[in-house]
Each structure stands twice: as structure tokens, then as C-alpha cells.
């Protein structure tokens, strides 16, 4: 997670959440919500209770978001390399410290979007079915689901991104969970921006993606954050509007990070969650 420019107060956008995803307002509730400083900082315990770490043999490789007790939302490219044999860890902000809120679950099944890999970087979304449910009640709010957005909401304002990714482009991934707020970019800008690179000319699709960047660079998602959540607030609850997908470098001023637009896939998420069974 890119950390710099610790001066401006973040303004988080309000979006319309999918009412059917709010189980009696128990989703999207942060144990320790706070006004976020633009530039990024370490997350407090319980601040992002839906954030999970995907790990193989104890090694973290991607992030994800809890949306139901047994279902995690992540990026399809995260599970392409490791289609099985990995676990999901929740309830912690430091990967090296197991607190009493630590929960670890095996993955029993994976559903990647069937069209992922057939059209550039499009449809970068997947669902993980856990062998056992996360214990929300027993965690006292330190492990909790995030809400899904309304399928028709518009991307504007700023997003809050979290992850254990690199804090600088040439650095290492961090043990600490970082949270950063980044302004949403225009589709026109991102279409033009990535169109300048021959290898990335067909990657940005405004229907199923959005981008975000800081005008001066220095803050945004980076390697290791993939699959993790980008959220906005709706009446005090967090809504997962994006999934960290791809970008050019890390938080460069010229290149925005690109996110899977979750609202475009709400129906797919619902249908495939049901197919997993409860």
C-alpha cells in the first residue's frame, strides 16, 4: 500500500448500497472507523474487519473481502496461479501477530468468472467458498462482512483501499495492513492513459472497471494488494465497490490503478453464491 503525502483530509463518497446485501445492517460495520488521512496509514484493529489475506503455505499472495460467513470476494487473477491448496486469514492487521481475533479457514471451492482471460483483463473477479464459516459473533466485530453495492450506482468521489501490498514500487510487501483513500479517475482519462501502451491498449473497459489515482502520485494500490477491497460509505456502512485488479507500476502520477467494478457483477455474485449452497 502506497504511503505518502500525509496532509490532506480524505473525502469519502456516498453510494447506494444493495439493500438485499444488508442483513439487518450487520454488513459494512467497522469496529474502529476513523477519518482517513490521504496518503495512507496503518489500519487499526477492527477498522477493516472484512479484509482477508489469501495465503499458501503461510505465504500471503493476495487479498479479499468477506461478503458472507462462508464466501470471500477476490480477483480472478489471484486464484489462477493457485487454484487450490491455500487458506484465508481474517481478524488481524499484522501478518506476523496472531491476536485472539485471528481466524483461518480452508477453501473448499472456487468460482472464477467464466470469461476471465478471454478479453484482456476484463472480468477479474472470483468467489471463494470456505470449508467452515467465519465466526462473526465470536469475533466481537473484528471479523465481519462488507456490503455489496447497488447494481446501478455511479463511481465518483474517493475510494478507500486496503492491503498488505508493497509500500513503495521497489520495496517489499508489508506485514502491516495499510489503508489509503484515493480519488476516482474519469473513464475518459483511463481509456486514453492505458491506450498509450501497446501492451495495455485493450485492457480498460469502462463498463466493468473503474480507475483511481492521486494527481501527484504517491498513494494507491501496489503489488500484493490484488484482490483486496476498494470501499465507499453508504449512510455509515462500508460498501465494496471495487476489487484491486491491475495497474502500471505503483501509484505513479501518470498511471491510475484499475479496479473491477463490483456493481457490474452483483447479479453474478448473488447467483454464484447461491450455487455454492449454504
C-alpha positions as CSV (number, residue, x, y, z in Angstrom):
1,X,0.0,0.0,0.0
2,X,1.5,3.3,-1.0
3,X,2.0,5.7,1.9
4,X,3.0,9.4,1.3
5,X,1.5,12.9,1.2
6,X,0.1,12.7,4.8
7,X,-1.6,16.1,4.7
8,X,-5.0,16.2,3.1
9,X,-8.2,15.0,4.8
10,X,-9.9,12.3,2.8
11,X,-13.4,12.8,1.5
12,X,-15.2,9.5,1.0
13,X,-18.0,9.3,-1.5
14,X,-21.5,8.2,-0.6
15,X,-23.0,5.4,-2.8
16,X,-26.2,3.5,-2.8
17,X,-25.8,0.0,-1.3
18,X,-27.7,-3.0,-2.4
19,X,-30.4,-3.3,0.3
20,X,-30.7,-7.0,-0.1
21,X,-27.0,-7.3,0.9
22,X,-27.6,-5.6,4.2
23,X,-28.5,-8.3,6.6
24,X,-30.2,-6.1,9.2
25,X,-27.3,-3.6,8.8
26,X,-24.7,-6.2,10.0
27,X,-22.5,-5.7,7.0
28,X,-20.1,-2.9,6.4
29,X,-19.7,-2.1,10.1
30,X,-16.2,-1.1,11.2
31,X,-15.1,-1.8,14.7
32,X,-12.8,1.3,14.7
33,X,-13.8,3.6,11.9
34,X,-11.9,6.9,11.7
35,X,-11.4,9.8,9.4
36,X,-8.7,8.7,7.0
37,X,-5.7,10.8,6.1
38,X,-5.0,10.9,2.4
39,X,-1.6,9.2,1.8
40,X,-2.3,6.1,3.8
41,X,-1.5,4.8,7.2
42,X,-1.6,1.5,9.2
43,X,-5.0,0.2,9.9
44,X,-6.2,-0.2,13.4
45,X,-7.6,-3.5,14.7
46,X,-11.2,-3.9,13.6
47,X,-11.1,-1.0,11.1
48,X,-11.3,-3.3,8.1
49,X,-12.9,-6.4,9.5
50,X,-13.9,-7.8,6.1
51,X,-10.3,-7.7,4.8
52,X,-8.7,-11.1,4.4
53,X,-5.3,-12.4,3.4
54,X,-5.0,-15.3,0.9
55,X,-2.1,-17.5,1.9
56,X,-0.3,-20.6,0.5
57,X,1.9,-22.4,2.9
58,X,1.8,-19.4,5.2
59,X,2.9,-17.0,2.4
60,X,0.4,-14.2,1.6
61,X,-0.1,-13.6,-2.1
62,X,-3.4,-11.6,-2.4
63,X,-6.3,-10.0,-0.5
64,X,-10.0,-10.4,-0.5
65,X,-13.3,-9.3,1.1
66,X,-15.7,-11.3,3.3
67,X,-19.3,-10.9,1.9
68,X,-20.9,-13.8,3.7
69,X,-19.8,-16.2,6.5
70,X,-18.5,-18.7,4.0
71,X,-17.9,-16.6,0.9
72,X,-15.0,-14.3,0.1
73,X,-14.7,-12.0,-2.9
74,X,-11.4,-11.6,-4.7
75,X,-9.7,-11.1,-8.1
76,X,-9.7,-14.0,-10.6
77,X,-6.0,-13.5,-11.4
78,X,-5.2,-14.2,-7.8
79,X,-6.5,-17.8,-8.0
80,X,-5.3,-18.5,-11.5
81,X,-1.8,-19.3,-10.2
82,X,-3.0,-21.1,-7.0
83,X,-6.3,-22.8,-7.9
84,X,-6.2,-24.8,-4.7
85,X,-4.2,-25.5,-1.6
86,X,-4.5,-22.1,0.1
87,X,-6.2,-20.7,3.1
88,X,-8.0,-17.4,4.0
89,X,-6.9,-15.5,7.2
90,X,-9.1,-12.8,8.8
91,X,-9.2,-10.8,12.1
92,X,-5.6,-9.4,12.0
93,X,-3.9,-6.2,10.9
94,X,-0.3,-7.6,11.3
95,X,0.5,-10.8,9.4
96,X,3.2,-11.7,12.0
97,X,1.0,-11.3,15.1
98,X,-1.9,-13.7,15.9
99,X,-4.3,-12.0,18.2
100,X,-7.4,-13.5,19.8
101,X,-9.4,-12.4,16.8
102,X,-7.3,-14.4,14.3
103,X,-9.4,-16.8,12.2
104,X,-8.1,-19.1,9.5
105,X,-10.3,-21.1,7.0
106,X,-9.6,-23.6,4.2
107,X,-11.1,-23.0,0.8
108,X,-13.4,-25.8,-0.4
109,X,-14.4,-24.4,-3.8
110,X,-13.6,-21.5,-6.2
111,X,-15.7,-19.9,-8.9
112,X,-13.8,-17.6,-11.3
113,X,-15.8,-15.6,-13.8
114,X,-16.1,-17.9,-16.8
115,X,-15.0,-15.1,-19.2
116,X,-11.9,-14.1,-17.3
117,X,-8.8,-14.4,-19.5
118,X,-10.8,-14.2,-22.8
119,X,-10.9,-10.4,-23.0
120,X,-7.8,-8.7,-21.8
121,X,-8.0,-8.1,-18.0
122,X,-11.8,-8.0,-18.0
123,X,-14.0,-10.0,-15.6
124,X,-11.2,-10.1,-13.0
125,X,-13.5,-11.5,-10.2
126,X,-13.8,-14.7,-8.3
127,X,-15.6,-16.1,-5.3
128,X,-14.1,-18.5,-2.7
129,X,-16.3,-20.9,-0.7
130,X,-14.9,-21.7,2.7
131,X,-14.9,-25.1,4.3
132,X,-16.2,-23.6,7.6
133,X,-17.9,-20.2,8.2
134,X,-16.2,-17.3,9.8
135,X,-17.4,-16.7,13.4
136,X,-18.7,-13.1,13.2
137,X,-20.4,-13.2,16.6
138,X,-17.5,-14.7,18.4
139,X,-15.1,-12.2,16.9
140,X,-16.8,-9.2,18.6
141,X,-16.8,-7.3,15.4
142,X,-13.2,-7.9,14.4
143,X,-14.3,-10.2,11.6
144,X,-17.3,-9.1,9.7
145,X,-18.7,-8.9,6.1
146,X,-18.8,-5.9,3.8
147,X,-21.9,-4.8,1.9
148,X,-22.4,-5.2,-1.8
149,X,-23.3,-2.0,-3.8
150,X,-26.5,-1.3,-5.7
151,X,-26.1,-2.6,-9.3
152,X,-26.9,0.9,-10.6
153,X,-24.6,3.1,-8.5
154,X,-22.1,5.5,-10.2
155,X,-18.5,5.7,-9.3
156,X,-17.4,9.2,-8.1
157,X,-15.6,10.8,-5.2
158,X,-13.0,8.7,-3.5
159,X,-12.4,5.1,-2.6
160,X,-10.7,3.5,0.4
161,X,-8.3,0.7,-0.4
162,X,-6.6,-1.6,2.0
163,X,-4.0,-4.3,1.8
164,X,-0.7,-5.8,2.8
165,X,1.0,-4.9,-0.5
166,X,4.2,-3.0,-1.2
167,X,4.5,0.4,0.4
168,X,6.7,1.5,-2.5
169,X,7.2,0.2,-6.0
170,X,10.7,-1.2,-5.4
171,X,10.1,-2.3,-1.9
172,X,8.8,-5.4,-0.2
173,X,5.2,-6.3,0.9
174,X,4.4,-5.1,4.4
175,X,3.4,-7.1,7.5
176,X,1.1,-4.3,8.4
177,X,-2.3,-3.7,6.9
178,X,-2.4,-0.3,5.3
179,X,-5.4,1.8,4.3
180,X,-5.4,4.7,1.8
181,X,-8.0,7.0,0.2
182,X,-7.7,7.7,-3.5
183,X,-9.8,9.9,-5.8
184,X,-11.7,8.1,-8.5
185,X,-10.5,8.9,-12.0
186,X,-12.5,9.6,-15.2
187,X,-13.2,6.8,-17.6
188,X,-12.0,9.0,-20.5
189,X,-8.7,9.6,-18.7
190,X,-8.1,6.0,-18.1
191,X,-9.1,4.8,-21.5
192,X,-6.7,7.3,-23.0
193,X,-4.0,6.6,-20.4
194,X,-3.8,2.9,-21.0
195,X,-4.3,3.3,-24.7
196,X,-0.8,4.8,-24.9
197,X,0.8,1.4,-24.1
198,X,0.6,-1.1,-26.9
199,X,0.5,-4.0,-24.4
200,X,-2.3,-2.4,-22.4
201,X,-4.3,-0.8,-25.1
202,X,-7.3,-3.1,-24.8
203,X,-7.3,-3.6,-21.1
204,X,-9.5,-0.8,-19.8
205,X,-13.3,-1.4,-20.1
206,X,-15.4,1.4,-18.6
207,X,-18.4,-0.9,-18.2
208,X,-16.8,-3.3,-15.8
209,X,-13.8,-1.3,-14.5
210,X,-13.0,2.0,-12.9
211,X,-9.7,3.6,-12.1
212,X,-8.4,5.8,-9.2
213,X,-5.2,7.8,-8.8
214,X,-3.7,10.7,-6.8
215,X,-2.9,13.7,-9.1
216,X,0.7,13.8,-7.8
217,X,1.1,10.1,-7.4
218,X,2.5,8.5,-4.2
219,X,-0.7,6.7,-3.0
220,X,-2.7,3.8,-4.2
221,X,-2.6,0.1,-4.5
222,X,0.5,-1.9,-5.3
223,X,1.7,-5.5,-5.8
224,X,0.4,-7.7,-3.0
225,X,-2.9,-5.7,-2.7
226,X,-4.5,-7.6,-5.6
227,X,-7.9,-9.0,-4.9
228,X,-8.5,-6.7,-1.9
229,X,-11.4,-4.3,-1.3
230,X,-12.0,-0.7,-2.5
231,X,-14.9,0.7,-0.5
232,X,-17.1,3.7,-0.2
233,X,-19.6,4.6,2.5
234,X,-23.4,4.5,2.4
235,X,-25.0,6.0,5.4
236,X,-22.2,4.9,7.7
237,X,-21.7,1.4,6.3
238,X,-18.9,0.3,4.0
239,X,-19.8,-0.9,0.5
240,X,-17.3,-2.9,-1.6
241,X,-17.3,-1.1,-4.9
242,X,-14.1,-2.4,-6.3
243,X,-11.5,-5.2,-6.4
244,X,-7.8,-4.3,-6.8
245,X,-7.0,-5.6,-10.3
246,X,-4.1,-4.1,-12.2
247,X,-2.0,-1.0,-12.9
248,X,1.2,0.3,-14.4
249,X,3.8,0.3,-11.6
250,X,2.6,1.5,-8.2
251,X,0.8,4.8,-7.5
252,X,2.6,6.7,-10.4
253,X,1.3,10.1,-11.1
254,X,0.6,9.3,-14.7
255,X,-1.0,5.9,-14.3
256,X,-4.1,5.1,-12.3
257,X,-4.8,1.8,-10.6
258,X,-7.6,-0.2,-12.2
259,X,-10.3,-1.9,-10.2
260,X,-13.0,-4.4,-11.0
261,X,-16.3,-2.6,-10.8
262,X,-18.3,-4.8,-8.4
263,X,-21.7,-3.2,-9.2
264,X,-21.4,-4.7,-12.7
265,X,-21.2,-8.1,-11.2
266,X,-23.7,-8.0,-8.4
267,X,-26.1,-10.4,-10.1
268,X,-23.2,-12.8,-10.9
269,X,-22.1,-12.7,-7.3
270,X,-25.6,-13.5,-6.0
271,X,-26.2,-16.3,-8.5
272,X,-22.9,-18.0,-7.8
273,X,-23.1,-17.6,-4.1
274,X,-26.4,-19.5,-4.2
275,X,-24.8,-22.2,-6.4
276,X,-22.2,-22.8,-3.7
277,X,-25.1,-23.7,-1.3
278,X,-25.3,-22.5,2.2
